[in-house]
Amino acid sequence: MKRSIILSLLISLLFLLSCSTSTVTNIKEISAADLKAEMKIDTNLVVLDVRHPEELTGEYGHIAGVVNIPVEELEQRITELNKYKNDRIAVICRSGNRSKRATVILTDHGFNAVSVIGGMKAYNKLNEK
């Protein structure tokens, strides 16, 4: 029990340290590996996939349990995420570009959001190892 608490704290600390701020646009980012680790310990973590719905069944698939709102619709549908206002939101797309745009939108609306570096491409590479 004590060991699992210490392990959880260490993983959380690594996650927090891995979130970096982009010097150009001030976007918080997280690696796909850190996302995967955080998903195991943070039951309140929300994964927001900002690709089009048809992409979720395409080549890169999707992470089970994601919330899907395409980045182009995010501003108009932002209230759908209000129930997650106190949770961390990891934003993912195919390669990381759309998730950066969505992270800016979410942050501007007061959400605690991080963009997943490399998107589903990077996430899927973890499964290949």
N, C-alpha and C positions, 0 to 999 in steps of 0.2 A: 504494500500500500504506500509506504513512505517513498519507496523507490519510484513508483509510478507518478507520484506527485512531483518529485524532483525532476523526473524526465519531462513531464508536461511543462513545468516551469522553464526548463532549459530550451525546449522546442519553442515555447512562446517568446522567450528572450531572443532566440535566433531569428524568429520571424520578425520581431520588432526591429532588430538590427539590420535585417536584410531589406527592409522597406527603405528605399532611397528616394530622394527628391531629385527630379530631373532639373538640371540647371536652366534649361530653356523655357519650360512651361510650368514648372513647379508641380509636377504630377508625381504622386507617390506610386512606386512600383514594387512588385513582388515577383520573384522567380517562380516558374512552374513547379519546381521541386519544393519550394517553401509553401506554395499553395497546397500541394498534395499533403505535406506534413501537417499544416494547419487544419485542413479539413478533417483530419483524424482526431484532433483534440478540441477544436472549437465548434461546438454544436450550434452556436449562433451565427457562424460565418455564413454569409449569403453569397452564392456565386451567381452573378448576373452575366448571361451570355447575350451580347449585343449584335449577334449575327441575325440574318433573316431566318425564319423558321425552317425553310427547306434546307438550309445549310446544316442544321442539327442532325439530319439523317444522311448527310453527304459524306465525302471522303474522310473528314476529320472527326465525325461523330460529335458527341456531346458528353458532358459530365452529368451523371444522374442527379436529378433534383434541382437542376438550375432553374432560375427565373429567366425567361426569354423576352426581352424587349429590344427590337432593332434600334440601333443608335439613332437612326433617322426619326424614330417615333418617341424617343426618350423624353424630350422636353414636354410633349403633349401628354405623355402617360406617366409623368413623374410621381403623381399622387398614388399610383399603384404601389409605390415603394415606401410610402410613409410608415407602414408597419415595421420597416427595417431601419428606421431613423436612428435607433440606438445600437445597431449592429454594424460590424465591419462588412463591407461589400467588396468582394473581389470581382473585378470586371474582366471578362475574357471575350475574345473574338477569334478570328482565324490566325492572325499573325501579330497582333498587338497594336495596330494602328487605330482601329475603331474603338478599342477599349480605352485608349488614351483620350480620345474625344469624349467618350461617355464619362470617364472619370472626372474630367473638367466640369461637365454638366452637373454631375452628382455633387461634387465638392462645392460648386457654386450654389447649390440648393441645400447645403448644410449636412450632407451625408459624409460618412467616413469611408471613402472609397480608395481602392488601390487597383492599378492596372497590372494585369498579368503579362510579364515580358515574354514575347514570342507566341502568345496565345495558345490555341489548341495544337498548333504545330509543335511547340515546345513541350506541351503537356503530354502529347502522344509519344514523343521521343523517349520520355521517361519509362513508358510501358515496353519499349523495345529493348531496354537494357536487361 
